[in-house]
């Protein structure tokens, strides 16, 4: 590609090229001065490989068709031509920003602005369509906002390129259209596109302006295309409740899979957006369960059979004249067959007859996992081949198969209990990994927002639960009820486990109801809801399965039950009356303590009197003399500032739960995540939190940068940057990115991501994250932290070792060979729960007393007898 000076020489006498403005998929854009008309213009020069395929004469001939378009919402074409083999076209230079740039900054538009912009674009499209021109590449990057109005750019350029290239576009490696905004027919390379393809693309752009994301999102372009072809888009009001019904209906109609089902013209689309009476009947149905391909008779027949089977089972259980004794057993698994660290995910399942345990155990690599099966009449467990990377098992209702999640992206898979071929059911990515195989013929799983479901023999994803965006972050841990009409699930809210609720979905009415305050819920066929609180206390309460509501008082069942970071459901109850759960280790009972760890691995206790079940994040002050840390208190999560080593620990006053994230450079302020969003708190406790925003979902990781005038934070699996005042926000990365850490000089951003199939540590340039990228870890990586001088980057690798990577920062970043320092498996390093002191030591957390009983399971036989006895005694 030519430099501005070289291009000026080629266009001498006509244009003076001043500088490069940016680069896109097909062209590079330059700012230039039109000498003849004394005006600023933008010159787009097609990529060399594209120009070589097109040929100058045919491209110039084709582009003349679009040069005659004159409309107030179309950016006109001034000129086009060829210079030394380079094809170019000239447009007015208009100061402003594109819809993409505004989306990156604000995430969403106001409803009124989004509708107005969409109508202006629709007006431009209608004009062009009536003149026989289809845009073919409507996307946020091609809509310019200037003086409050929309201008569509590159009108007809895609058509000209396509026509000039004929069938040879594949030679360039460049595709026409952007995957997220392609119509289904464009995604399948249909050569006979109609104006309704543009209508689909505009519907996708409007959807993103309203919802903050395109209608179809996936981890790769191929996966996006597959979703566009096979799945209807979710109604936009599921993402944003304030969208008017007529706009929801209009967007849904514009996004119909079949072109014939969309609007007949762009004008009709624009009119529907401001017509309160507009109603459409799209294939996207309102309501929590959306299935257009499940025969009603089959559904009710299967449900009836399930209910009758449950009744027969309950009758056979109750008919026993002599109550069976309740038996409690501890199952201690050997290390070679032990239950793996779940990382916040469910690890075990129990067969319907209560005689077989499936759990997540060690895999082929030191940190890998695999499914293991242990029958109670056998002394040892056996692993199931072809299940490497498995998490969250769930038995089929007949007990013959196991559903689980594995792979990249995560997918629902099924394997026979006896072992055999693995069948993959989903091509849709599973989020946290919770799975439950229901008696209604569906497998339910964590869908990334609400709970999703898929037929047990495969098919399309369907939405089951829908989070309340005003209160819920997302839903996890599905647990299908045995009558086929209900589903238990965990409602995740900001502020940690202590704020979670257990809810129930009525799959007939679509109604979602909060049942109890707890981290995970399971149903017992004795007629009880069994749930676990954030403190590991197991409770039971009478529950009406038909009316899906609680009918009595709750009572305790057990304590010291393992609960993961996102309410991992390590509790299973068989219909036959057996309870299985994972016992919490000593860390949950005796707490954690702060320790200093040298580079050699030698650990020294900080203050043995300061212990708690710490969680969230831990951050050292700039001088290394104080530590901010959070943990459970008498009500919710508290935050403390601890004077190191043996000084006092002061709890920060607050009416909301606080999780420390970052210190200000002078040590006087702390950046916190709260249940209401990001906040700033005086580190000496002299004042209450001051809210910076109201983004409830920005509760994972956050860090100040640039002398405190900016913040990077994680929202779901994306990293965002915002100004301290909260007036500007833009998305930096969308790549399962988490744990951001800005270098001391503010030039580099370290983070962990599973984009390669496993967690690795990467470094990008900052704040322009597109200019440079480098993978740092080579054997897995998470929890990156910079040394105070920025010369080393520390992280935890796949073997749970602390690793140091030398860093040289100049015009670019040079990463030296990573070196393992010490085994960190004895310390709690999840969510970067450690920090690096100015003197190079590490502040970490370790369990108090003996090692945690990580491989210990508790089995309770004839559990229902105990539940009934508890109720009778009350």
C-alpha positions in Angstrom: 0.0 0.0 0.0 1.3 3.5 -0.9 2.3 6.1 1.6 0.5 9.4 1.6 3.4 11.0 -0.2 3.5 8.2 -2.9 -0.2 8.5 -3.5 0.0 12.3 -3.8 2.6 11.8 -6.5 0.4 9.4 -8.4 -2.6 11.8 -8.1 -0.5 15.0 -8.7 -2.5 17.9 -10.0 -5.8 16.5 -8.7 -5.4 15.6 -5.1 -2.9 16.3 -2.3 -2.9 13.3 0.1 -2.3 14.5 3.7 -2.5 11.4 5.9 -4.0 7.9 6.4 -7.3 7.9 8.2 -7.8 4.1 8.7 -7.9 0.7 7.1 -10.8 -1.7 6.5 -11.4 -5.1 5.0 -11.3 -3.9 1.4 -9.5 -0.5 1.4 -7.2 2.0 3.1 -8.7 5.5 3.6 -6.7 8.7 3.2 -7.5 12.3 4.0 -6.8 14.5 0.9 -7.4 18.0 -0.5 -9.3 18.3 -3.8 -7.2 20.9 -5.7 -9.8 21.7 -8.3 -12.7 22.3 -5.9 -10.7 23.4 -2.9 -12.3 20.9 -0.5 -11.4 18.1 1.9 -12.1 14.6 0.6 -11.6 11.0 1.6 -9.9 8.7 -0.9 -10.3 5.0 -0.5 -7.7 2.8 -2.2 -8.6 -0.8 -2.7 -6.3 -3.5 -1.4 -3.7 -4.5 -4.0 -4.8 -8.2 -4.1 -8.3 -7.1 -4.7 -7.4 -4.6 -7.4 -5.3 -7.3 -9.2 -8.4 -9.5 -9.5 -10.9 -6.8 -10.5 -9.2 -5.0 -13.3 -9.4 -1.2 -13.6 -11.7 -0.8 -16.6 -14.4 -3.1 -15.3 -14.4 -1.7 -11.8 -14.6 1.9 -13.0 -17.4 1.0 -15.4 -19.4 -0.7 -12.6 -18.9 2.0 -10.0 -20.5 4.6 -12.4 -23.8 3.0 -11.7 -23.7 4.2 -8.1 -22.1 7.6 -8.7 -25.5 9.0 -9.8 -27.1 8.3 -6.4 -28.1 11.7 -4.8 -29.9 11.5 -1.5 -29.6 13.4 1.8 -28.7 10.2 3.7 -26.2 8.8 1.2 -22.6 9.9 1.2 -22.0 10.7 -2.5 -19.3 9.4 -4.8 -17.1 12.3 -6.2 -14.6 10.4 -8.4 -13.0 7.0 -9.1 -10.1 5.8 -11.2 -6.9 3.9 -11.4 -3.4 5.1 -10.6 -0.4 2.8 -11.3 -2.6 -0.3 -10.8 -4.3 1.0 -7.7 -8.0 1.4 -7.8 -9.6 4.2 -5.8 -12.7 6.2 -5.3 -13.3 9.6 -3.7 -16.0 10.7 -1.3 -16.6 13.9 0.7 -14.6 14.1 4.0 -17.2 14.5 6.7 -16.2 15.1 10.3 -18.1 12.8 12.6 -18.1 9.3 13.9 -19.5 6.0 12.6 -22.2 4.0 14.4 -19.4 1.5 15.2 -17.3 4.1 16.9 -20.3 5.3 19.0 -21.2 1.7 19.9 -17.7 1.1 21.0 -17.9 4.1 23.2 -21.5 3.8 24.6 -22.4 0.1 23.9 -26.1 1.0 23.3 -28.0 3.9 21.8 -31.1 5.5 23.3 -34.2 3.9 21.8 -35.3 7.1 20.0 -31.8 7.7 18.5 -31.6 4.1 17.3 -35.0 4.3 15.6 -34.3 7.7 14.0 -30.9 6.5 12.6 -32.5 3.2 11.3 -35.3 5.2 9.6 -32.8 7.5 7.9 -30.8 4.5 6.6 -34.0 2.8 5.5 -35.0 6.0 3.6 -31.6 5.9 1.8 -31.9 2.2 1.1 -35.4 2.7 -0.3 -34.2 5.4 -2.7 -31.2 3.2 -3.8 -33.4 0.1 -4.3 -35.8 2.1 -6.4 -32.8 3.0 -8.6 -31.7 -0.7 -8.9 -28.8 -0.5 -6.4 -28.3 -2.9 -3.5 -25.8 -1.9 -0.9 -24.7 -5.5 0.2 -22.6 -4.3 3.1 -24.8 -2.4 5.6 -23.0 -2.5 8.9 -22.2 0.0 11.7 -18.8 0.9 10.1 -20.6 2.1 7.0 -23.1 4.4 8.7 -21.6 7.9 9.5 -23.2 10.2 12.0 -22.8 13.9 11.1 -24.7 16.8 12.6 -27.2 14.5 14.1 -28.1 12.6 10.9 -27.0 9.4 9.3 -25.0 9.1 6.1 -24.6 5.7 4.4 -21.1 5.2 3.0 -19.7 3.0 0.3 -23.1 2.7 -1.4 -22.9 0.2 -4.2 -19.1 -0.4 -3.7 -19.7 -4.0 -2.7 -21.9 -4.5 -5.8 -19.3 -2.9 -8.0 -16.5 -5.1 -6.6 -18.6 -8.2 -6.9 -19.7 -7.5 -10.4 -16.1 -6.6 -11.5 -14.6 -9.7 -10.0 -17.3 -12.1 -11.3 -16.7 -15.5 -9.7 -13.1 -14.8 -8.7 -13.6 -13.1 -5.3 -12.2 -16.2 -3.6 -8.8 -15.5 -5.2 -8.5 -12.4 -2.9 -9.3 -14.1 0.4 -11.7 -11.2 1.0 -15.4 -11.7 1.6 -18.1 -9.1 0.8 -20.2 -8.4 3.8 -19.5 -8.7 7.5 -20.6 -12.0 9.1 -22.7 -10.4 12.0 -24.8 -8.4 9.5 -25.0 -10.8 6.5 -28.4 -12.0 5.5 -28.8 -15.8 5.5 -28.8 -15.8 1.7 -25.7 -13.7 1.6 -24.0 -16.0 4.1 -24.7 -19.0 1.8 -23.2 -17.2 -1.2 -26.5 -16.8 -3.0 -25.6 -14.8 -6.2 -29.1 -13.5 -6.7 -29.4 -11.1 -3.8 -32.5 -8.9 -3.5 -33.2 -5.7 -1.7 -34.4 -7.8 1.2 -30.8 -8.7 2.0 -30.2 -5.0 2.9 -33.3 -5.0 5.0 -31.9 -7.9 7.0 -28.6 -6.2 7.5 -30.3 -3.0 8.7 -32.4 -5.0 11.1 -29.1 -6.5 12.5 -27.6 -3.0 12.9 -30.7 -1.7 14.7 -30.7 -4.8 16.9 -27.1 -4.0 18.0 -27.9 -0.3 18.6 -30.7 -1.3 20.9 -29.3 -4.5 22.6 -25.5 -3.7 22.6 -24.7 -6.8 20.6 -25.6 -8.2 17.1 -28.5 -10.7 16.9 -26.0 -13.6 16.5 -22.7 -13.8 18.5 -20.2 -16.6 18.5 -16.5 -17.3 18.9 -15.7 -17.4 15.2 -17.0 -16.0 11.9 -17.9 -19.5 10.8 -20.0 -20.1 14.0 -21.8 -16.7 13.4 -22.6 -17.7 9.9 -23.9 -21.1 11.1 -26.2 -19.4 13.6 -27.5 -16.9 11.0 -28.4 -19.8 8.7 -29.9 -22.2 11.3 -31.2 -20.1 14.3 -33.8 -17.3 14.5 -32.6 -14.2 16.4 -33.9 -13.7 20.0 -36.4 -10.9 20.3 -34.6 -7.7 21.0 -36.8 -7.0 24.1 -35.2 -10.0 25.8 -32.0 -8.0 25.8 -33.6 -4.6 26.5 -37.0 -4.4 28.0 -37.6 -0.7 27.1 -37.9 -1.4 23.4 -41.6 -0.7 22.2 -43.6 -3.7 21.0 -43.9 -2.4 17.5 -40.1 -2.0 17.2 -39.6 -5.5 18.6 -42.0 -6.9 16.0 -40.5 -4.8 13.1 -36.9 -5.9 14.0 -38.0 -9.5 14.2 -39.7 -9.3 10.8 -36.6 -7.7 9.2 -34.5 -10.6 10.6 -36.6 -13.4 9.3 -34.6 -16.2 7.8 -36.6 -16.4 4.5 -36.4 -13.2 2.4 -40.1 -13.6 1.5 -41.0 -13.2 5.2 -39.3 -9.9 5.6 -40.6 -6.4 4.7 -41.2 -5.9 1.0 -39.4 -2.6 1.0 -37.0 -0.6 3.3 -39.8 2.1 3.5 -42.2 -0.4 5.0 -39.5 -1.3 7.6 -39.0 2.4 8.4 -42.7 3.0 8.7 -43.3 0.1 11.0 -40.7 1.5 13.5 -42.9 4.5 14.2 -46.3 2.8 13.9 -47.5 1.7 17.4 -50.1 -0.5 15.8 -47.6 -2.6 13.9 -47.8 -6.3 14.8 -45.9 -9.1 13.2 -46.1 -12.9 13.7 -42.5 -13.9 13.3 -41.0 -17.3 13.9 -39.3 -15.6 16.9 -42.0 -16.3 19.5 -42.4 -14.3 22.7 -42.2 -16.3 25.9 -39.5 -18.3 27.7 -39.7 -21.5 25.7 -39.4 -21.0 21.9 -39.8 -24.1 19.8 -41.6 -24.1 16.5 -40.7 -27.7 15.7 -41.8 -29.7 18.7 -45.1 -31.6 18.0 -47.6 -30.6 20.7 -49.0 -34.1 21.0 -45.6 -35.6 21.5 -44.8 -33.0 24.2 -47.9 -33.7 26.2 -47.6 -37.4 25.8 -44.0 -37.5 27.0 -44.9 -35.2 29.9 -47.8 -37.4 30.9 -45.6 -40.5 30.8 -43.0 -38.7 33.0 -45.7 -37.7 35.6 -47.1 -41.3 35.7 -43.6 -42.7 36.1 -42.9 -40.3 39.0 -46.2 -41.2 40.7 -45.4 -45.0 40.4 -41.9 -44.3 41.8 -43.3 -42.3 44.7 -45.9 -44.9 45.4 -43.4 -47.8 45.4 -41.2 -45.7 47.8 -44.0 -44.9 50.2 -45.6 -48.4 50.3 -42.8 -49.9 52.4 -44.2 -50.7 55.8 -40.9 -50.6 57.7 -38.9 -47.4 57.3 -35.3 -48.0 56.2 -32.6 -46.6 58.4 -30.7 -43.5 57.3 -27.1 -44.3 56.5 -24.2 -41.8 56.1 -21.0 -42.8 54.4 -17.8 -40.9 53.6 -16.3 -41.9 50.2 -12.6 -41.0 50.2 -11.3 -41.1 46.6 -7.5 -41.8 46.1 -5.5 -39.0 44.5 -5.2 -40.9 41.2 -9.0 -41.1 41.0 -9.9 -38.0 43.0 -12.5 -35.4 42.2 -10.9 -32.4 40.4 -11.0 -28.8 41.3 -14.2 -27.6 39.7 -13.2 -24.0 39.2 -16.7 -23.0 40.1 -18.3 -25.7 38.0 -20.5 -28.8 38.9 -18.3 -31.9 39.3 -20.6 -34.8 40.2 -23.9 -36.6 39.3 -25.8 -39.5 40.7 -27.7 -42.2 38.7 -31.5 -42.4 39.1 -31.2 -45.6 41.1 -28.6 -44.0 43.4 -26.1 -46.8 42.8 -23.6 -45.1 40.4 -21.6 -41.9 40.8 -20.2 -39.9 37.8 -17.7 -37.2 38.6 -15.0 -35.0 37.0 -11.6 -36.5 37.8 -8.0 -36.3 36.5 -7.4 -36.4 32.8 -4.4 -37.1 30.6 -2.6 -33.9 31.5 -1.7 -32.6 35.0 -4.5 -30.0 34.9 -6.8 -31.8 32.6 -10.1 -33.5 33.4 -12.0 -36.6 32.4 -15.2 -38.3 33.4 -15.0 -41.1 36.0 -17.7 -43.6 37.0 -17.8 -45.3 40.4 -20.4 -47.9 41.2 -21.2 -48.3 44.9 -20.6 -52.1 44.7 -17.1 -51.6 43.4 -14.0 -50.3 45.2 -12.5 -48.4 42.4 -13.6 -45.9 39.8 -13.0 -46.2 36.0 -12.4 -43.4 33.6 -14.4 -42.9 30.3 -12.3 -42.6 27.2 -12.9 -39.7 24.8 -14.1 -37.4 27.6 -10.9 -35.3 28.1 -11.8 -31.8 29.3 -15.2 -33.0 30.6 -17.1 -30.9 33.2 -20.6 -31.0 34.6 -22.0 -34.6 34.2 -25.7 -35.4 34.3 -27.3 -38.8 34.0 -30.1 -39.5 31.5 -33.5 -40.4 33.1 -33.0 -44.1 32.4 -29.5 -44.0 33.9 -27.8 -45.4 30.7 -26.1 -42.3 29.4 -24.3 -39.3 30.7 -24.4 -35.8 29.3 -21.4 -33.5 29.9 -19.7 -30.5 28.5 -16.2 -30.4 26.9 -14.3 -29.0 23.9 -13.6 -25.6 22.5 -16.0 -24.0 22.1 -17.8 -25.9 24.9 -20.5 -28.2 23.6 -23.0 -30.6 25.1 -21.9 -34.2 24.5 -23.3 -37.6 25.5 -21.6 -41.0 26.3 -22.9 -44.3 27.4 -22.3 -45.1 31.1 -20.4 -48.2 30.1 -18.2 -46.2 27.7 -18.4 -45.9 24.0 -18.6 -43.3 21.2 -19.2 -39.7 22.2 -22.0 -37.9 20.5 -22.0 -34.1 20.2 -25.4 -32.4 20.4 -24.7 -28.7 20.2 -22.7 -26.5 17.9 -23.7 -23.6 20.1 -21.2 -22.6 22.8 -22.1 -23.6 26.3 -21.2 -20.9 28.8 -20.3 -21.9 32.4 -21.2 -25.5 31.8 -24.1 -26.5 34.1 -26.1 -29.4 32.5 -29.3 -31.2 33.5 -31.0 -34.0 31.6 -34.7 -33.6 32.0 -37.5 -36.2 31.7 -39.2 -34.1 29.1 -36.7 -35.1 26.4 -34.5 -32.0 26.8 -31.0 -31.3 28.1 -30.8 -27.9 29.8 -27.5 -26.0 30.0 -26.0 -22.6 30.9 -26.6 -20.5 27.9 -24.5 -17.4 28.7 -27.4 -15.3 30.0 -30.3 -17.5 30.8 -30.7 -21.2 30.8 -30.9 -22.8 27.3 -32.1 -26.2 26.2 -31.7 -28.7 23.4 -33.5 -31.9 22.5 -31.7 -35.0 23.8 -31.1 -36.2 20.2 -29.8 -32.8 19.0 -31.4 -29.9 17.3 -31.7 -26.1 17.7 -31.0 -24.2 20.8 -34.1 -22.9 22.6 -34.2 -20.3 25.4 -35.6 -21.5 28.7 -35.0 -18.8 31.3 -34.6 -15.0 30.7 -32.7 -12.9 33.2 -34.3 -9.8 34.6 -31.8 -7.3 33.4 -32.6 -4.9 36.3 -31.6 -7.4 38.9 -30.0 -10.6 37.5 -26.6 -10.9 36.0 -27.3 -14.4 34.6 -28.7 -17.8 35.3 -26.7 -21.0 36.0 -27.0 -24.5 37.4 -30.2 -25.8 35.7 -31.9 -28.7 37.5 -34.8 -30.2 35.7 -37.8 -31.2 37.8 -39.1 -34.7 37.3 -42.6 -33.8 35.9 -41.2 -32.2 32.8 -42.8 -28.9 33.4 -40.5 -27.1 35.8 -36.8 -26.2 36.1 -34.8 -25.1 39.1 -31.9 -22.7 38.5 -29.5 -20.3 40.3 -30.0 -16.5 39.8 -26.6 -14.9 40.0 -26.6 -11.3 41.3 -23.8 -8.8 41.8 -22.0 -9.0 45.1 -21.1 -12.7 45.4 -22.7 -16.0 46.5 -24.5 -14.4 49.5 -26.8 -12.5 47.1 -27.8 -15.5 44.9 -31.3 -16.9 44.8 -32.7 -20.2 43.7 -35.5 -19.8 41.2 -38.0 -22.0 39.4 -39.3 -21.8 35.8 -42.8 -23.0 35.0 -42.2 -24.3 31.4 -45.9 -24.2 30.6 -46.6 -20.6 31.5 -43.1 -19.3 31.2 -43.3 -17.7 34.7 -40.1 -17.4 36.7 -40.3 -17.3 40.5 -37.7 -16.8 43.2 -38.0 -19.6 45.7 -35.3 -19.2 48.3 -32.1 -17.3 49.1 -29.4 -19.8 48.2 -26.6 -20.8 45.9 -27.8 -24.0 44.4 -31.1 -26.0 44.5 -32.2 -29.6 43.9 -35.5 -31.4 44.1 -36.1 -34.4 46.4 -38.9 -36.8 45.4 -40.1 -36.8 49.0 -41.6 -33.4 48.2 -38.8 -31.1 49.3 -36.6 -28.4 47.8 -33.0 -29.0 49.0 -30.7 -26.0 48.7 -27.3 -24.9 49.8 -26.5 -21.4 51.2 -23.4 -19.4 50.4 -21.9 -20.5 53.8 -22.2 -24.2 52.8 -25.3 -24.9 54.9 -27.7 -27.5 53.3 -31.3 -26.7 53.9 -34.6 -28.4 53.0 -38.1 -27.0 52.7 -41.4 -28.6 51.7 -42.2 -28.0 48.0 -45.3 -28.5 46.0 -44.2 -30.0 42.6 -47.5 -29.3 40.9 -47.8 -25.7 42.0 -44.1 -25.0 42.0 -44.1 -23.3 45.3 -42.8 -23.7 48.9 -45.4 -24.9 51.4 -43.6 -25.0 54.8 -40.7 -23.9 56.9 -37.0 -24.6 56.0 -34.8 -26.7 58.2 -31.1 -27.6 58.2 -29.8 -30.9 56.8 -26.0 -30.7 56.7 -23.1 -28.2 57.0 -19.7 -27.8 55.4 -21.0 -28.5 51.8 -18.7 -27.4 49.0 -19.9 -24.3 47.2 -18.0 -23.0 44.2 -17.4 -19.4 43.1 -20.5 -19.5 40.8 -22.6 -21.8 43.0 -21.3 -25.0 41.6 -23.9 -27.7 42.2 -21.9 -30.4 43.9 -25.2 -31.8 45.2 -27.1 -34.7 43.7 -30.3 -36.5 44.8 -31.6 -39.6 43.1 -35.3 -40.4 42.8 -34.6 -43.5 44.8 -33.8 -41.5 47.9 -30.0 -41.2 47.9 -28.2 -37.9 48.6 -24.6 -37.2 47.4 -22.5 -34.1 48.0 -18.9 -32.9 48.1 -17.7 -31.9 51.5 -16.0 -28.6 51.9 -12.4 -28.6 52.8 -10.8 -27.0 55.9 -10.5 -23.8 54.0 -14.2 -23.4 54.2 -14.3 -24.2 57.9 -11.1 -22.8 59.3 -10.6 -20.1 56.8 -7.6 -18.7 54.9 -4.6 -16.7 56.1 -2.3 -14.2 54.4 1.2 -15.4 53.7 4.3 -13.8 52.1 5.9 -16.1 49.5 9.4 -15.6 48.3 10.5 -16.3 44.7 12.0 -19.5 46.1 8.6 -20.6 47.3 9.3 -20.2 51.0 6.2 -19.0 52.8 5.9 -16.9 56.0 2.6 -16.2 57.7 1.6 -12.5 57.8 -0.7 -12.4 60.9 -2.2 -15.7 62.1 -5.0 -13.8 63.9 -6.4 -12.4 60.7 -8.3 -15.3 59.1 -11.5 -15.6 57.0 -13.0 -17.4 54.0 -11.6 -14.6 51.8 -12.9 -14.3 48.3 -13.0 -11.9 45.3 -9.7 -10.1 44.9 -6.8 -9.0 47.1 -4.7 -5.9 46.3 -1.6 -4.4 47.9 -1.2 -0.7 48.3 1.4 1.1 46.2 3.9 1.1 49.1 3.2 -2.6 49.9 2.2 -1.7 53.5 -1.5 -2.4 53.3 -3.7 -5.0 51.7 -7.3 -4.6 50.7 -9.3 -7.9 50.7 -12.9 -9.0 50.9 -14.7 -11.9 52.6 -18.1 -13.0 54.1 -19.3 -11.0 57.1 -22.3 -11.2 59.3 -24.5 -9.9 56.4 -23.1 -10.2 52.9 -19.6 -9.5 51.8 -17.3 -7.1 53.7 -14.1 -5.4 52.7 -11.1 -4.8 55.0 -7.9 -2.8 54.7 -5.2 -4.7 56.7 -2.1 -3.0 57.9 0.9 -5.3 57.2 2.2 -7.3 58.9 0.7 -7.3 62.4 -1.3 -4.1 62.3 -5.0 -3.7 62.6 -7.6 -4.7 60.0 -10.3 -2.0 59.5 -13.6 -2.9 57.8 -14.7 -0.3 55.2 -18.1 1.1 56.0 -20.7 0.5 53.3 -24.3 -0.3 52.7 -23.4 -2.4 49.6 -21.0 -5.3 49.3 -17.5 -4.3 48.2 -14.8 -6.2 46.4 -11.4 -4.4 46.2 -10.0 -4.0 42.6 -7.3 -1.3 42.5 -5.5 1.3 44.6 -5.0 4.9 43.5 -1.4 5.9 42.9 -1.3 7.9 46.2 -2.9 5.0 48.2 -5.8 7.2 49.4 -8.6 5.6 47.3 -9.8 2.1 46.4 -11.6 1.1 43.3 -14.3 -1.4 44.1 -16.9 -3.5 42.4 -20.3 -3.5 44.2 -23.7 -4.8 43.7 -24.6 -1.5 41.9 -21.5 -1.2 39.7 -18.1 0.4 40.1 -17.4 2.6 43.1 -14.6 4.5 44.7 -14.0 4.3 48.5 -11.5 6.2 50.8 -9.0 3.6 51.9 -9.0 4.9 55.4 -12.7 4.4 55.8 -13.5 8.1 56.1 -16.4 8.1 53.7 -19.0 6.0 52.0 -18.6 4.5 48.4 -19.0 6.9 45.5 -20.7 5.2 42.6 -19.0 5.7 39.2 -21.6 3.9 37.1 -24.6 1.7 37.3 -23.3 -1.3 35.3 -24.3 -4.2 37.5 -22.5 -6.6 35.3 -19.1 -4.9 35.7 -18.4 -6.9 38.8 -15.6 -9.2 37.9 -12.3 -7.3 37.4 -11.4 -3.7 37.3 -8.2 -1.6 37.4 -7.3 2.1 37.2 -4.9 3.3 34.5 -3.4 6.6 33.3 -2.9 8.3 36.6 -6.4 7.3 37.6 -8.3 9.0 34.8 -9.4 5.7 33.2 -10.6 2.2 34.2 -10.4 -1.1 32.5 -13.0 -3.7 33.6 -14.6 -7.0 32.6 -18.3 -7.2 31.5 -19.1 -10.9 30.8 -16.2 -12.1 28.6 -15.2 -8.7 27.2 -12.8 -6.1 28.4 -14.0 -2.4 28.4 -12.3 0.9 29.1 -14.1 3.9 30.6 -13.2 7.3 31.8 -13.2 7.9 35.5 -16.1 10.2 35.2 -18.1 7.5 33.4 -18.9 9.7 30.4 -17.2 7.5 27.8 -17.0 3.7 27.5 -15.6 1.5 24.7 -15.1 -2.2 24.2 -11.5 -3.2 23.8 -11.6 -7.0 23.5 -14.2 -9.7 22.8 -12.2 -13.0 23.2 -13.3 -14.7 26.5 -11.0 -12.1 28.0 -10.7 -11.6 31.7 -8.3 -10.6 34.5 -7.0 -7.4 32.8 -3.7 -5.9 34.2 -2.3 -2.6 32.8 1.5 -2.3 32.9 3.0 0.3 35.3 4.0 2.5 32.3 0.4 2.3 30.9 1.5 1.0 27.5 0.5 -2.7 27.7 -2.5 -4.7 28.7 -2.1 -8.2 30.0 -5.1 -10.5 30.3 -6.1 -14.2 30.2 -8.2 -15.7 27.4 -9.4 -19.1 26.3 -9.4 -18.1 22.6 -6.9 -20.8 21.8 -8.9 -23.6 23.5 -7.4 -23.2 26.9 -6.6 -20.3 29.2 -3.4 -18.5 28.2 -1.9 -15.1 29.0 -1.6 -12.4 26.3 -0.3 -8.9 26.2 -1.6 -6.2 23.8 -0.7 -2.6 23.2 -2.8 -0.2 25.2 -5.1 1.7 24.9 -5.0 0.8 21.1 -5.3 -3.0 21.6 -5.2 -3.7 17.8 -1.7 -2.5 17.2 0.2 -5.3 19.0 -0.6 -8.7 20.4 1.7 -11.4 21.9 1.0 -14.7 23.7 3.2 -14.9 26.8 2.4 -18.2 28.4 3.3 -21.5 26.7 1.7 -24.1 29.0 -1.5 -22.5 30.1 -1.8 -19.2 31.9 -4.2 -17.2 34.2 -4.1 -14.4 36.8 -1.5 -12.1 35.2 0.2 -9.5 37.5 3.0 -7.1 36.6 6.0 -6.5 38.8 6.1 -2.9 40.1 8.8 -1.9 37.7 7.1 -3.5 34.7 10.1 -5.7 33.9 8.4 -9.0 34.7 4.9 -10.4 34.1 3.8 -13.1 36.6 1.0 -15.7 36.1 -0.1 -19.1 37.1 0.4 -21.9 34.5 -1.5 -25.1 33.8 0.5 -27.0 36.5 -0.4 -24.4 39.1 3.1 -23.0 39.2 4.0 -19.4 39.6 5.7 -18.2 36.4 7.8 -15.1 35.7 8.3 -13.8 32.2 11.0 -11.2 31.6 9.6 -8.1 29.8 11.6 -5.5 27.8 9.4 -2.5 26.9 10.6 -0.2 24.1 9.1 0.7 20.8 7.6 -2.8 21.0 7.4 -5.4 23.7 9.9 -8.2 24.0 9.0 -11.2 26.1 11.8 -13.4 27.4 11.6 -17.1 28.2 9.0 -17.8 31.0 10.5 -19.4 34.2 8.7 -21.4 36.8 9.4 -20.0 40.3 7.5 -22.3 42.7 4.5 -24.6 43.0 1.5 -22.4 43.8 -1.1 -25.3 44.2 -1.2 -24.8 47.9 -2.4 -21.2 47.5 -5.8 -19.7 46.5 -4.9 -18.0 43.2 -8.4 -18.1 41.5 -9.4 -14.7 40.2 -5.9 -13.3 40.7 -6.3 -13.6 44.5 -2.7 -12.7 45.0 -0.5 -9.6 44.5 3.1 -8.6 44.0 4.9 -6.4 46.5 7.4 -3.7 45.6 10.2 -5.9 47.0 9.2 -8.8 44.7 7.5 -11.0 47.3 4.1 -12.4 46.7 1.1 -11.9 49.0 -1.0 -15.0 48.8 -3.6 -17.0 50.7 -3.3 -20.6 52.1 -5.7 -22.8 54.0 -5.4 -22.9 57.8 -4.4 -26.2 59.3 -4.4 -29.5 57.3 -5.0 -29.7 53.6 -8.6 -29.5 52.3 -10.5 -32.7 51.9 -10.8 -32.1 48.1 -11.5 -35.8 47.3 -14.1 -36.5 50.0 -17.7 -37.2 49.1 -20.6 -37.8 51.5 -23.3 -40.4 50.6 -26.6 -40.5 52.5 -28.9 -43.5 51.9 -32.6 -43.4 52.6 -32.4 -39.7 52.7 -36.1 -39.2 52.3 -36.8 -40.9 55.6 -34.8 -38.2 57.3 -36.6 -35.4 55.4 -40.0 -36.8 56.4 -38.9 -37.2 60.0 -37.7 -33.6 60.1 -41.1 -32.3 58.9 -43.1 -34.5 61.4 -41.0 -33.3 64.3 -41.6 -29.7 63.6 
